[in-house]
């Protein structure tokens, strides 16, 4: 007998011939050529003149018989029930631990490095889905995941992965936070104080776009990830601030983003606008969040002083460079108390009157402009107030530009 069939003979003897073609072919994947495990097993059957068709497999308990038309009908029923739209997918399965252990033990006994039974099950189900729906299986990133429980009667569940939309936003109206703020009194449950909305503010940059995407995608929930954030009373101008909108469990993924962008901007005219909307990968939400402290930002501040300032001292502001800022008192309850060292990159000013001037300043991300001006009881040094020798405050602030990283 040819040596290539010697391993097959040993496995058949070890299992007393009670092994299905899937399990036999899988163990022979490195010794016998074939396009699949059934083809390899058929070569053995022909060479050894044996019959495995009626074998009650001692490895898998004939698990592969469950991968039949009834299973694919359950898959189709679940897709139709959810009315889910997808182009890419992945398959995960749940099979008995006893079966997996028997499969691993046989590989270990014969020192075989071959595909596990679970991988073959997933691959075969995935092949069936591809043949029926002409959709692509992807391991790194996929629209949905079919979770198939094969321990008893097959059950099918579908995990709908999030849809990520990246873009930039502008904010043209003060008093709108970037994200939804729960009511401070009821913590989002709803009370008289918040008119039973559960929100401290009626709208946000997040909600003014997410409500449209939730409706279009039939998604369950939306989450907004911004590249930093401006204060509620600060405008976001220029080319805008980067963000990623995460839509959880979207049933519809094919969207006309340009039309949606135009419609959303028309509805929100005078409040917010959203630009360059496009589908992105999951990793982008982490990238833009991590890039915020490294990005440069340009602000325009209206500075008001409680008494007349010396115009000659304004020139000293041009020398502002390294700034040491202890966490501002106004955000101390939600930020770690620490000293941050940031740099002013460029600064210019324009006199308005003897107590008022505007200041345009380019800084590293993470520098608090309001505290740069007021000094925050000495927690920000150097600062505009101490340089001018008068108490100064930021009466109005706009973000002019946020650089990309």
C-alpha positions, 0 to 999 in steps of 0.5 A: 500500500502506498505510504500516503494511505498508511495514516488513513489506515491507522486512523480508521483502525483507531476509530474502529471504522466509525469515523465520518468522511469530514473527520477522516479527510480533515486529519489527512489534509496534509497527507492526501491531496484534495479540494476538500475533506470529503474528496480526500476521504473518498480517495481513502474509501476507494483505495482501501475498499471500505464504506464510511457512508453509514458510519456513526462517527465517534469523533463528531457524532455526525455533527455535519449532518446538521449542516443541511437545508433546514439549517440554511432555512433557519439562517434565511428566516433570521435574515428576513425576520431582522430585515438586515442588510449585509455585504460581508459576514463571519460565521461563529459556531457553538459545538459540544466540548466533548466533540472538540476534545475528541477531535483534539485528542485524535490530532494529538495522538497522531501528532497532526497539525490540521484544521480543528473541527470548529473551523471546518464547521464555520468554513462550511457554513460560510461557504453555504451562505456565500453560495446562497447570498453571494456575500463575502466572508471577512475575518477582520471586519464584517457587517454581521456575524452568524452565531450557530448553536449546534449542540442540540437542535440548531439555533441561529442568531445574528450579531449586527456589527456597528456602522461607522460614519466619519466626517467633520462638524461645525457649530454655529449656535452657542448653548449646544453641547457636543453630546447629550447631557443627562439631567443633573437632577434625575440622571437621565430618568426624566423629571419635572426639572428637565420636562421629562426628557432626561436631558439637561439641554434640548439638543446636541451636535450628536443628536442633531445628526444621529436621529437622522442616521438612526431612522435611515439605518433602523439602528438601535443606538448611536454614539458620537466620538469627537476629536476633542470637544469645545465648551457648550458656549463656544462655536466650532467654525473653520473646516470643522472638527473631526468625529465618528458616529457609531450606529449600533445594530444598523439593519440598513447600511447602504446609504446615500451619504451626500443626500443625507448630508445635504438634508441634515444640514438644511434641517439644522441650518444656523445651528450645526452642519456636517461635512465629508460624511463617509463610512470608515473602519472601527479603528478610526474612532480611537485614532481621532480621539487619541490625536486630539491632544497632538493636534493644533487648534486656533481660537478667537477670544473676546477678552474683557478686563475689569479696568483699563489695560496698558496697551503697551503690555499687550505686546508682551502677550506675543511672547507667550510660549510654554504654559503650565496649567493645573486642571481648571476648577470648572472641570475638576470634578470630572478630570484628574487634578494634574499639571499639563504643559502646553505651548502657545504657537502663535498669537495676535490681538486687535484692540476694541476699546480700553477694556476690551480686545480680541485675541487669536491664538494657535495652541497645542491641543488640550490648552484651556483658553479661558483659563489662559486668559483669567489665570484660574486663581493662579492655576494657569501660568503665565496668563493674560491677566497677570501679564496685563496686570488687570483681571481679564476674562474670556467673554466669548470664544470661537474655535477657528480651526482644528488640525488633523492628525 
